[in-house]
Amino acid sequence: MTKRRGSGFGGPGASGNPQGMLKQLQKMQEDMVKAQEALANETLEIAAGGGAVKVVISGHQRVQSISIDPAALDTSDPEWKNDLQDLLVVAINQAIEESQKRAAERMESVSGGMGDILGSGLGGLLGG
């Protein structure tokens, strides 16, 4: 019977030794922290209703501001409040979705496709 050597982490880019793999994972974790910090400083503006409602959201999905253009609203319409509420819901939901999409793209670019592996097992060991 032949004994096999190796870490069990053989795959594309794996160096074949546990220390090399650990260094790669630590570097990836550092890069992810930097990406998270960068996302905190980024904002995204989403408009709904032709600009009647604008939402500014951070890369961490925190709404920073909401602006409403009163000139874009027909306050003589008895349903104007319902229309405004609908526009707010649409703008906020779209802002959250776009911010999440941007964050996922950033994390994917840092992890190089290892997000599935880290999320399913090693992530807990790395604080993820």
Stockholm file with secondary structure:
# STOCKHOLM 1.0

chainA/1-128         MTKRRGSGFGGPGASGNPQGMLKQLQKMQEDMVKAQEALANETLEIAAGGGAVKVVISGHQRVQSISIDPAALDTSDPEWKNDLQDLLVVAINQAIEESQKRAAERMESVSGGMGDILGSGLGGLLGG
#=GR chainA/1-128 SS CCCCCSCSCCSTTCCSSHHHHHHHHHHHHHHHHHHHHHHHTCEEEEEETTTTEEEEEETTSCEEEEEECGGGSCTTSTTHHHHHHHHHHHHHHHHHHHHHHHHHHHHHHHHTTTHHHIIIIIHHHTTC
#=GC SS_cons         CCCCCSCSCCSTTCCSSHHHHHHHHHHHHHHHHHHHHHHHTCEEEEEETTTTEEEEEETTSCEEEEEECGGGSCTTSTTHHHHHHHHHHHHHHHHHHHHHHHHHHHHHHHHTTTHHHIIIIIHHHTTC
//
